[in-house]
Structure formats: structure tokens, C-alpha cells
Amino acid sequence: MNNFQFKRAEKITRRKALLFTIIFHVLLIGGLTFGTEMGDKITDTVKEFFQDEKPSAKKKEPLAKNKK
């Protein structure tokens, strides 16, 4: 019965450590990235990637014209 309690405590400790590690590294990398010039480059790249293509002013004609 004691063995079950130790295994349960071990699982809880591992989950807490994993969660802490993930949050710590996300905050660390985010702070380093967005606190420097690299952050501007990354945000511009992301904006360009998700930006829609600009519609052309000229209407495109079909490639093949049907002649009757």
C-alpha cells in the first residue's frame, strides 16, 4: 500500500517538473526573441506569411477562348 502512494507522488512530481520546464523555456525563448531586433524580423515574416495576396486590378481572361 505504501508503494502505491510513492508511485502516485512520483507521477505528480514529474508532471509538475515537466510543466515548469515547458513554461520556463517558452518564457525564456519568447523574452529573448521578442526583446531584440530578431522579434521585429519574426513578426514581419509572420505577418507576410499570413497576409492575403493582393488582388490584381486587371481581370484575368480564361486561357482557352470558346469560338462559336
N, CA, C and O atoms as CSV, one atom per row, in Angstrom:
chain,resi,resn,atom,element,x,y,z
A,1,MET,N,N,0.818,-1.184,0.000
A,1,MET,CA,C,0.000,0.000,0.000
A,1,MET,C,C,0.868,1.257,0.000
A,1,MET,O,O,0.535,2.240,-0.661
A,2,ASN,N,N,1.942,1.230,0.713
A,2,ASN,CA,C,2.845,2.367,0.724
A,2,ASN,C,C,3.464,2.596,-0.643
A,2,ASN,O,O,3.714,3.735,-1.037
A,3,ASN,N,N,3.709,1.520,-1.359
A,3,ASN,CA,C,4.324,1.619,-2.675
A,3,ASN,C,C,3.444,2.429,-3.619
A,3,ASN,O,O,3.957,3.210,-4.420
A,4,PHE,N,N,2.130,2.256,-3.535
A,4,PHE,CA,C,1.197,2.996,-4.394
A,4,PHE,C,C,1.292,4.495,-4.129
A,4,PHE,O,O,1.265,5.298,-5.062
A,5,GLN,N,N,1.402,4.865,-2.877
A,5,GLN,CA,C,1.483,6.287,-2.522
A,5,GLN,C,C,2.751,6.924,-3.077
A,5,GLN,O,O,2.725,8.065,-3.540
A,6,PHE,N,N,3.864,6.186,-3.029
A,6,PHE,CA,C,5.118,6.721,-3.550
A,6,PHE,C,C,5.067,6.857,-5.070
A,6,PHE,O,O,5.571,7.835,-5.622
A,7,LYS,N,N,4.461,5.882,-5.746
A,7,LYS,CA,C,4.342,5.966,-7.207
A,7,LYS,C,C,3.450,7.144,-7.611
A,7,LYS,O,O,3.732,7.847,-8.581
A,8,ARG,N,N,2.391,7.341,-6.868
A,8,ARG,CA,C,1.478,8.460,-7.157
A,8,ARG,C,C,2.202,9.788,-6.947
A,8,ARG,O,O,2.080,10.696,-7.770
A,9,ALA,N,N,2.935,9.906,-5.879
A,9,ALA,CA,C,3.694,11.133,-5.607
A,9,ALA,C,C,4.752,11.366,-6.683
A,9,ALA,O,O,5.012,12.505,-7.072
A,10,GLU,N,N,5.355,10.284,-7.157
A,10,GLU,CA,C,6.361,10.394,-8.219
A,10,GLU,C,C,5.733,10.923,-9.511
A,10,GLU,O,O,6.323,11.774,-10.177
A,11,LYS,N,N,4.550,10.432,-9.871
A,11,LYS,CA,C,3.855,10.902,-11.076
A,11,LYS,C,C,3.527,12.386,-10.970
A,11,LYS,O,O,3.723,13.141,-11.922
A,12,ILE,N,N,3.037,12.791,-9.828
A,12,ILE,CA,C,2.667,14.191,-9.624
A,12,ILE,C,C,3.902,15.083,-9.718
A,12,ILE,O,O,3.856,16.154,-10.323
A,13,THR,N,N,4.995,14.643,-9.122
A,13,THR,CA,C,6.230,15.421,-9.151
A,13,THR,C,C,6.761,15.541,-10.577
A,13,THR,O,O,7.215,16.612,-10.982
A,14,ARG,N,N,6.707,14.465,-11.329
A,14,ARG,CA,C,7.180,14.509,-12.715
A,14,ARG,C,C,6.330,15.450,-13.565
A,14,ARG,O,O,6.865,16.202,-14.380
A,15,ARG,N,N,5.020,15.415,-13.383
A,15,ARG,CA,C,4.144,16.306,-14.151
A,15,ARG,C,C,4.429,17.764,-13.826
A,15,ARG,O,O,4.486,18.602,-14.725
A,16,LYS,N,N,4.607,18.068,-12.552
A,16,LYS,CA,C,4.917,19.441,-12.152
A,16,LYS,C,C,6.245,19.892,-12.747
A,16,LYS,O,O,6.363,21.022,-13.221
A,17,ALA,N,N,7.241,19.016,-12.724
A,17,ALA,CA,C,8.555,19.366,-13.257
A,17,ALA,C,C,8.487,19.584,-14.772
A,17,ALA,O,O,9.111,20.507,-15.297
A,18,LEU,N,N,7.736,18.745,-15.464
A,18,LEU,CA,C,7.597,18.887,-16.906
A,18,LEU,C,C,6.869,20.180,-17.259
A,18,LEU,O,O,7.287,20.902,-18.164
A,19,LEU,N,N,5.796,20.469,-16.558
A,19,LEU,CA,C,5.038,21.693,-16.794
A,19,LEU,C,C,5.901,22.929,-16.509
A,19,LEU,O,O,5.893,23.885,-17.284
A,20,PHE,N,N,6.631,22.905,-15.415
A,20,PHE,CA,C,7.515,24.019,-15.079
A,20,PHE,C,C,8.582,24.211,-16.156
A,20,PHE,O,O,8.870,25.344,-16.544
A,21,THR,N,N,9.164,23.128,-16.637
A,21,THR,CA,C,10.209,23.201,-17.653
A,21,THR,C,C,9.673,23.789,-18.950
A,21,THR,O,O,10.324,24.636,-19.561
A,22,ILE,N,N,8.500,23.350,-19.375
A,22,ILE,CA,C,7.916,23.859,-20.618
A,22,ILE,C,C,7.611,25.347,-20.494
A,22,ILE,O,O,7.959,26.124,-21.383
A,23,ILE,N,N,6.972,25.749,-19.415
A,23,ILE,CA,C,6.626,27.161,-19.223
A,23,ILE,C,C,7.888,28.017,-19.128
A,23,ILE,O,O,7.948,29.100,-19.709
A,24,PHE,N,N,8.882,27.543,-18.408
A,24,PHE,CA,C,10.127,28.290,-18.253
A,24,PHE,C,C,10.802,28.522,-19.595
A,24,PHE,O,O,11.225,29.640,-19.890
A,25,HIS,N,N,10.907,27.485,-20.407
A,25,HIS,CA,C,11.590,27.624,-21.694
A,25,HIS,C,C,10.795,28.482,-22.680
A,25,HIS,O,O,11.388,29.235,-23.453
A,26,VAL,N,N,9.490,28.383,-22.666
A,26,VAL,CA,C,8.675,29.231,-23.543
A,26,VAL,C,C,8.876,30.698,-23.172
A,26,VAL,O,O,9.067,31.544,-24.047
A,27,LEU,N,N,8.833,30.994,-21.888
A,27,LEU,CA,C,9.041,32.368,-21.446
A,27,LEU,C,C,10.460,32.852,-21.739
A,27,LEU,O,O,10.648,34.003,-22.134
A,28,LEU,N,N,11.442,32.002,-21.552
A,28,LEU,CA,C,12.830,32.371,-21.799
A,28,LEU,C,C,13.074,32.664,-23.281
A,28,LEU,O,O,13.644,33.698,-23.629
A,29,ILE,N,N,12.646,31.763,-24.136
A,29,ILE,CA,C,12.852,31.945,-25.580
A,29,ILE,C,C,12.023,33.115,-26.090
A,29,ILE,O,O,12.495,33.898,-26.914
A,30,GLY,N,N,10.793,33.240,-25.608
A,30,GLY,CA,C,9.956,34.365,-26.011
A,30,GLY,C,C,10.546,35.691,-25.583
A,30,GLY,O,O,10.543,36.646,-26.361
A,31,GLY,N,N,11.050,35.771,-24.366
A,31,GLY,CA,C,11.661,37.007,-23.880
A,31,GLY,C,C,12.907,37.380,-24.645
A,31,GLY,O,O,13.125,38.550,-24.958
A,32,LEU,N,N,13.730,36.386,-24.949
A,32,LEU,CA,C,14.952,36.666,-25.704
A,32,LEU,C,C,14.639,37.060,-27.149
A,32,LEU,O,O,15.292,37.937,-27.716
A,33,THR,N,N,13.657,36.422,-27.726
A,33,THR,CA,C,13.332,36.681,-29.126
A,33,THR,C,C,12.653,38.024,-29.303
A,33,THR,O,O,13.076,38.820,-30.142
A,34,PHE,N,N,11.627,38.290,-28.545
A,34,PHE,CA,C,10.847,39.495,-28.749
A,34,PHE,C,C,11.433,40.707,-28.039
A,34,PHE,O,O,10.914,41.813,-28.193
A,35,GLY,N,N,12.484,40.532,-27.278
A,35,GLY,CA,C,13.157,41.645,-26.651
A,35,GLY,C,C,14.301,42.183,-27.489
A,35,GLY,O,O,14.972,43.131,-27.081
A,36,THR,N,N,14.532,41.599,-28.646
A,36,THR,CA,C,15.645,42.005,-29.505
A,36,THR,C,C,15.130,42.370,-30.886
A,36,THR,O,O,13.924,42.362,-31.131
A,37,GLU,N,N,16.047,42.688,-31.782
A,37,GLU,CA,C,15.679,43.002,-33.163
A,37,GLU,C,C,15.120,41.777,-33.878
A,37,GLU,O,O,14.352,41.906,-34.831
A,38,MET,N,N,15.499,40.607,-33.425
A,38,MET,CA,C,15.008,39.387,-34.052
A,38,MET,C,C,13.491,39.314,-33.955
A,38,MET,O,O,12.836,38.769,-34.844
A,39,GLY,N,N,12.939,39.854,-32.894
A,39,GLY,CA,C,11.491,39.851,-32.726
A,39,GLY,C,C,10.794,40.622,-33.819
A,39,GLY,O,O,9.733,40.205,-34.284
A,40,ASP,N,N,11.368,41.751,-34.248
A,40,ASP,CA,C,10.781,42.531,-35.344
A,40,ASP,C,C,10.815,41.748,-36.643
A,40,ASP,O,O,9.855,41.768,-37.413
A,41,LYS,N,N,11.907,41.068,-36.882
A,41,LYS,CA,C,12.027,40.284,-38.117
A,41,LYS,C,C,11.024,39.131,-38.118
A,41,LYS,O,O,10.408,38.830,-39.140
A,42,ILE,N,N,10.873,38.502,-36.978
A,42,ILE,CA,C,9.951,37.367,-36.891
A,42,ILE,C,C,8.513,37.834,-37.076
A,42,ILE,O,O,7.743,37.206,-37.802
A,43,THR,N,N,8.149,38.929,-36.425
A,43,THR,CA,C,6.762,39.384,-36.559
A,43,THR,C,C,6.466,39.844,-37.980
A,43,THR,O,O,5.362,39.617,-38.474
A,44,ASP,N,N,7.422,40.487,-38.654
A,44,ASP,CA,C,7.215,40.886,-40.050
A,44,ASP,C,C,7.069,39.664,-40.947
A,44,ASP,O,O,6.220,39.647,-41.838
A,45,THR,N,N,7.880,38.656,-40.722
A,45,THR,CA,C,7.809,37.434,-41.521
A,45,THR,C,C,6.469,36.740,-41.323
A,45,THR,O,O,5.863,36.269,-42.285
A,46,VAL,N,N,6.011,36.676,-40.091
A,46,VAL,CA,C,4.735,36.026,-39.807
A,46,VAL,C,C,3.591,36.810,-40.444
A,46,VAL,O,O,2.667,36.216,-40.999
A,47,LYS,N,N,3.648,38.141,-40.368
A,47,LYS,CA,C,2.606,38.960,-40.988
A,47,LYS,C,C,2.569,38.747,-42.492
A,47,LYS,O,O,1.491,38.620,-43.071
A,48,GLU,N,N,3.736,38.705,-43.134
A,48,GLU,CA,C,3.789,38.487,-44.580
A,48,GLU,C,C,3.266,37.103,-44.945
A,48,GLU,O,O,2.615,36.934,-45.976
A,49,PHE,N,N,3.546,36.132,-44.117
A,49,PHE,CA,C,3.123,34.765,-44.409
A,49,PHE,C,C,1.603,34.637,-44.384
A,49,PHE,O,O,1.022,33.962,-45.234
A,50,PHE,N,N,0.963,35.276,-43.420
A,50,PHE,CA,C,-0.475,35.151,-43.279
A,50,PHE,C,C,-1.264,36.203,-44.056
A,50,PHE,O,O,-2.494,36.166,-44.077
A,51,GLN,N,N,-0.567,37.133,-44.690
A,51,GLN,CA,C,-1.246,38.188,-45.428
A,51,GLN,C,C,-1.790,37.627,-46.740
A,51,GLN,O,O,-1.117,36.858,-47.426
A,52,ASP,N,N,-3.024,38.025,-47.081
A,52,ASP,CA,C,-3.625,37.572,-48.328
A,52,ASP,C,C,-2.925,38.222,-49.511
A,52,ASP,O,O,-2.350,39.305,-49.399
A,53,GLU,N,N,-2.987,37.538,-50.643
A,53,GLU,CA,C,-2.412,38.108,-51.855
A,53,GLU,C,C,-3.242,39.304,-52.280
A,53,GLU,O,O,-4.464,39.316,-52.126
A,54,LYS,N,N,-2.575,40.299,-52.811
A,54,LYS,CA,C,-3.282,41.495,-53.260
A,54,LYS,C,C,-3.974,41.191,-54.587
A,54,LYS,O,O,-3.353,40.661,-55.508
A,55,PRO,N,N,-5.247,41.523,-54.681
A,55,PRO,CA,C,-5.945,41.251,-55.948
A,55,PRO,C,C,-5.424,42.177,-57.045
A,55,PRO,O,O,-5.163,43.357,-56.811
A,56,SER,N,N,-5.282,41.624,-58.229
A,56,SER,CA,C,-4.783,42.430,-59.336
A,56,SER,C,C,-5.922,43.270,-59.913
A,56,SER,O,O,-7.084,42.863,-59.892
A,57,ALA,N,N,-5.573,44.430,-60.421
A,57,ALA,CA,C,-6.577,45.351,-60.957
A,57,ALA,C,C,-7.107,44.851,-62.297
A,57,ALA,O,O,-8.220,45.193,-62.694
A,58,LYS,N,N,-6.332,44.064,-62.973
A,58,LYS,CA,C,-6.705,43.565,-64.285
A,58,LYS,C,C,-7.494,42.260,-64.150
A,58,LYS,O,O,-7.095,41.363,-63.408
A,59,LYS,N,N,-8.603,42.161,-64.863
A,59,LYS,CA,C,-9.395,40.940,-64.819
A,59,LYS,C,C,-8.735,39.903,-65.720
A,59,LYS,O,O,-8.393,40.187,-66.868
A,60,LYS,N,N,-8.565,38.716,-65.193
A,60,LYS,CA,C,-7.905,37.663,-65.968
A,60,LYS,C,C,-8.925,37.007,-66.891
A,60,LYS,O,O,-10.063,36.736,-66.508
A,61,GLU,N,N,-8.483,36.764,-68.108
A,61,GLU,CA,C,-9.318,36.084,-69.076
A,61,GLU,C,C,-9.034,34.593,-69.034
A,61,GLU,O,O,-7.951,34.186,-68.613
A,62,PRO,N,N,-9.978,33.773,-69.460
A,62,PRO,CA,C,-9.710,32.329,-69.476
A,62,PRO,C,C,-8.604,32.004,-70.464
A,62,PRO,O,O,-8.385,32.725,-71.438
A,63,LEU,N,N,-7.915,30.913,-70.196
A,63,LEU,CA,C,-6.801,30.516,-71.043
A,63,LEU,C,C,-7.253,30.129,-72.445
A,63,LEU,O,O,-6.602,30.481,-73.428
A,64,ALA,N,N,-8.353,29.414,-72.538
A,64,ALA,CA,C,-8.847,28.993,-73.856
A,64,ALA,C,C,-10.173,29.708,-74.120
A,64,ALA,O,O,-11.088,29.687,-73.296
A,65,LYS,N,N,-10.248,30.339,-75.292
A,65,LYS,CA,C,-11.477,31.047,-75.663
A,65,LYS,C,C,-12.324,30.125,-76.508
A,65,LYS,O,O,-11.834,29.474,-77.431
A,66,ASN,N,N,-13.608,30.079,-76.178
A,66,ASN,CA,C,-14.535,29.261,-76.961
A,66,ASN,C,C,-15.029,30.073,-78.157
A,66,ASN,O,O,-15.584,31.160,-78.003
A,67,LYS,N,N,-14.812,29.517,-79.361
A,67,LYS,CA,C,-15.278,30.202,-80.587
A,67,LYS,C,C,-16.508,29.462,-81.070
A,67,LYS,O,O,-16.532,28.234,-81.143
A,68,LYS,N,N,-17.533,30.243,-81.399
A,68,LYS,CA,C,-18.764,29.632,-81.894
A,68,LYS,C,C,-18.993,30.011,-83.313
A,68,LYS,O,O,-19.984,29.594,-83.912
